[in-house]
Amino acid sequence: MDSPALVLFLVTACLGAYVQAVAGFAMGLLMMAVMAASGLVALPVTAAAVSLLALTNILWSLHGHVHEVSRRLLGVLALSVVPAVGSGVWALGVLDRHHVRLLEALFALFIIAGSLSMLWQPRPLRNASGACATFTAGFAGGVLGGLFAASGPVLGWFMYRQPLPIASVRATLLAFFALASSTRLVLVGASGGLTQAVWISAGLALPLVLLGTWLGRRYPPSFGEAGLRRAAFGLLLVIGIWMLIHAALVGTCNPACSR
């Protein structure tokens, strides 16, 4: 990354870690959205660096809360991780090589849909979801995690509908994200995607991620978690709409306009 991209990456890492520490998710989505909207770094590079940071942040946030994880839900979700994340990583590589504008448009639609789903507070179900629904949610979240290093909107919506204590919902979400991020890193590393640039940018951002996580735990926003979630996903909605318009406009240009 060059200097402007690195500065933006570092600031976004701290902000994303703060939001995730308070709300339980959104770090990956925030970082990916801001960096993609800037156009300064290719999506696969950003996704690899975000995966490294997200895994570190998740493991730290999960420390001391493992006992709150719903093992029944996590067990079913885990079955979908490898094939789903693998499919997403493969699709990202194909789209980045051959269909960059389509990739940008898909990511913009993902951000818009994810933001709207999170702004619309889900109502808890009376009974916990069955194995089929849980596996489907895990597979969908895994594919998006492989594609964009962000499973939050799908899994967040699914988990917050479960009739579980909030602490259990957050811990189970973090545990799934840890599995998905670990799987993604292994697959990307095996294909040579963990380049020196990825390691350097992630290493420089790590202290800021830890700082953002500590600040989120120690100094949550005065307007509450719901207010923070509305602000964060309202911003993401604006970014997604701008990215979709940009992808459409560039797509109508001559080949010299595009990458």
ABEGO torsion letter per residue (X at the ends): XBAAAAAAAAAAAAAAAAAAAAAGBGAAAAAAAAAAAAGABBAAAAAAAAAAAAAAAAAAAABGAAAABBAAAAAAAAAAAAAAAAAAAAAAAAAAAABAAAAAAAAAAAAAAAAAAAABBBBBBABBBBAAAAAAAAAAAAAAAAAAGBAAAAAAAAAAABBBBAAAAAAAAAAAAAAAAAAAAAAAAAAGABBAAAAAAAAAAAAAAAAAAAAAAABBBAAEAAAAAAAAAAAAAAAAAAAAAAAAAAAABBAAABX
